[in-house]
Each structure stands twice: as C-alpha cells, then as structure tokens.
Amino acid sequence: MDDYDPLREYLSHQTQTELVLTFEQIEEILGFALPRASQRASWWEKERNPENARPQRDAIRDGGYEATRLADGAGVRFRRISAGRHRSWR
C-alpha cells in the first residue's frame, strides 16, 4: 500500500469538479504530516514527464484530479481531470 492511497481513495469518491483542501485537511486524510516540500507548488503540480512521477501526484491523478497549490499557500486546489485525459502512468 502506498502512503498516498488514502488521498487517492478520498478523491476518487468526490463528485465535485473542483475542491480546495487545506494542508491540515490533507494531513488528516493521509494520517501523517506532509513533508516541508509540500509547501512548494511544484510538489503538487502534474509532471509532464511520467518518468519523474511522484507518489502524491500518482495518487491525485489516479483519484481523477490534478492539483495546484493555492497562491496564498493556504492549501491545494483539486480539479477533476476529464475522462479522456485521466490515465495512470504506473
């Protein structure tokens, strides 16, 4: 089981096109504290090269969303991926 599976499961059960979660809410879903790197926008954003995939990005994509850190640093915006763009690279 991957550490980020709880986030994938949570997102896969959401019906909204877009949702925002605070870092605290994400940590509650995961059951552990996020690393300091999660404060950087690049930690969340989709990776163009599948060879550079990160477990959190895989979980988000596999949950049907893409993520962007909010500009104010207060949390993360998740936007549903259209059916044609959603695919797992694992």
C-alpha positions in Angstrom: 0.0 0.0 0.0 1.3 3.4 -1.0 1.4 6.2 1.7 -0.8 8.4 -0.5 -3.5 5.8 -1.2 -5.9 7.4 1.4 -5.8 10.6 -0.7 -6.4 8.7 -3.9 -9.4 7.0 -2.3 -10.7 10.2 -0.9 -10.5 12.0 -4.3 -12.0 9.0 -6.2 -15.2 9.3 -4.1 -15.6 13.1 -4.7 -18.2 14.3 -7.2 -17.1 18.0 -7.4 -15.4 19.3 -10.5 -13.2 21.4 -8.2 -12.4 21.3 -4.5 -10.0 23.0 -2.1 -8.4 21.3 0.9 -6.1 22.9 3.5 -2.8 21.2 4.2 -4.3 20.2 7.6 -7.3 18.5 5.9 -4.9 16.6 3.6 -2.8 15.5 6.5 -6.0 14.3 8.3 -6.9 12.3 5.2 -3.4 10.8 5.0 -2.9 10.2 8.7 0.6 11.8 8.7 2.2 15.2 8.3 3.1 16.3 4.8 6.8 17.0 4.1 8.1 20.6 4.0 8.5 20.2 0.2 4.7 20.1 0.0 4.7 23.9 0.5 6.2 24.3 -3.0 3.8 24.5 -5.9 5.9 22.1 -7.9 5.3 19.3 -5.4 1.7 19.2 -6.3 1.5 20.1 -10.0 1.3 17.5 -12.6 4.5 16.2 -14.0 4.9 16.4 -17.8 7.3 13.5 -17.8 5.9 10.2 -16.5 9.4 9.0 -15.6 9.5 11.8 -13.0 6.3 10.8 -11.3 6.0 11.2 -7.6 3.7 9.1 -5.4 1.5 12.0 -4.3 1.0 13.0 -8.0 0.1 9.5 -9.0 -2.4 9.3 -6.2 -4.0 12.6 -7.2 -4.2 11.6 -10.8 -5.4 8.1 -10.1 -8.1 9.7 -7.9 -9.3 11.6 -11.0 -7.9 15.0 -10.3 -4.9 17.3 -10.9 -3.6 19.6 -8.1 -2.3 23.2 -7.8 -1.1 24.8 -4.6 -3.1 27.9 -3.8 -1.2 31.2 -4.5 -1.6 32.2 -0.8 -0.1 28.9 0.3 -3.2 28.0 2.4 -4.0 24.8 0.7 -4.4 22.9 -2.6 -7.0 23.2 -5.3 -8.0 19.9 -7.0 -9.6 19.9 -10.4 -11.3 16.9 -11.9 -9.5 15.5 -15.0 -11.7 15.0 -18.0 -12.2 11.3 -18.8 -10.1 11.5 -21.9 -7.1 12.9 -20.0 -7.3 10.6 -17.0 -4.8 7.7 -17.1 -2.5 6.1 -14.7 1.2 6.1 -15.7 2.2 3.4 -13.2 
